[in-house]
Amino acid sequence: MESTRIPLGYRFKPNSIELLVHYLLKKVKRKPLPCDSIIECDLYNNSTEEWWEILKNSEAEEIYCFTKLKKKGHGGSNKDRVSKSGTWKGTQKTKEIYVHSKGHDMQVGSKRAFRFMPKSSIGFEIDGKVLMDEYQLACDLLHGIESP
């Protein structure tokens, strides 16, 4: 199936399970996505802030993107969510997401909310107004997938 734009009149409003199973899992497995409404953008890059430009130039209230997490240290499980001009601060605990399948609940991933806190002026008003829901796949779904 080839990736396509959403037809006029439709809105891209996937739920958590759809984001995890039909988009993120397919992305990790390098399979075609149902549509191309999710962009690739490095939210934690220390050299560029391309996501600001996307945010400033968009009329949409929500933007969906794939980004890679960076580990804080060697072998550690903590993630580094810092860019050159600010930090993404967690605003709530991680919520596990389950799907009911074959008579039992199976964890497909997790979701956690973050707020961007700028270190200095970035050229437009943003302080505390940029929120992000970060989704991660459950480890069980990643078995047998080669790491890109």
N, C-alpha and C positions, 0 to 999 in steps of 0.2 A: 504494500500500500504506500502510495506516495504522499508526502506531507503537503498539506494545502492550507491556504488562508481560510479563515472563517467567513462564511457568506454574509452579505449585508443583512442586517437585522438580527443576527445572532450575537450573543455575548459569551465571551470566554469566562465562565464561572465554575471551574471544576471544584469538586469537593476534595477533601484530604486523601481519600482512598484513590480517587481518579488521578490526582497529581502523583501519588506514589507509584501506583501500579501501571497506569497507562502512559505516563510521561517519564518519571525519573528512572524506573526500572528499565523501560525500553531504551532510554538514553544510555544507561550504564551498559546494557547488553548490545549497544550499537545497532538497534533495530529502528525502523522508520516510526516516526511519531504521528499521531492522528492529525495534527496540524502544526503549523510553525508559529504559534502564538507565544511560545516561550523563547526568549532570546538568551544568548550566552553573554555573560558579563562578569568581570572580576570585581566583586564587591570588596575584597580584602587586599587589593593590589596597592603596594606602597609607592608606585611610580606614576600611575594615572588614576584619574577619577572619572572614567567614562560614564559611570552610572549616574552621576550628577547631570550630565548633559542629556542623557536619555530622560531622566526625571523632569528636568526643566522644559524640554521640548515636547513632552507628551501631554495630551489632553486627557489621558486616562487617569483615573484615580488609583488604579492598581496596575503594577507591572510585574510580570512573572519572568524570572530568569534562572538559568543554571549557573552555578558558580562552584569553584572548587574550594574546599576547606583546607586550611594549612595548619599543621601541627605546631604547637608551641615549642616543643623540644624534641630531642631524639628519643623515639620509643614511647613517648608519653601519649596519653589519650586526650589531653586538653587541646582545644582548638584556638588558633590565633585569629581573632575577628577585628583586626586593626588595619586601618588604611592610613595614608600619610597625613590626613587631616581630621581623623576622628576614630571613634571606637563604637562597635556595636555592643550594647549592654543588654544582657538578658533581663526580661521583665517578668518572667514566670518560669516555673519548673517545666521540664520536658514532659509532654503528654504522649503516651504510647497510643498508637492507632492500630486497631484490629479489624479484621474482616471475618465474617462468619462463613466458614466453608466446611462442607462434609461433616456437619454435626459438632464442630468445635470452633473456637475463636483462634485465629492465627494472627500474630503480630506481623504487620507489613511495614511498619516504620514508626517514626516519631515526629513530633512537631514541637517547636519552641519559638516563642515570640522574642523579638529584639527591637531596640530603639537606637537610632543613630545619634551619637553625641559628638558634635564637632569640637575640635581643639581650638580652632580659630575661624575667622570669617572665611566662607567659601564662595562668596559672591552672590548669594541669595539666601533668604530666610529659610532655615531648615531646622533649627534647634528644637529637638524633641518632637518634630512633626513627621519624621520618616520612620515608619514601622515596618518590620519584616517578620514574616513567619518562615522559619527555616525547617525544611523537611529532610529527614534522613531515612534511608531504607534500613529495614531490620537485617541483622547479620545473616539470618537464615536464608534470606533471598539472594544473598551475594555469593553463596558457595558455588564454586565452579566458574566464576566470572573472572577473567583476567583483568587485573588492574591496569587502566590506561595510563 
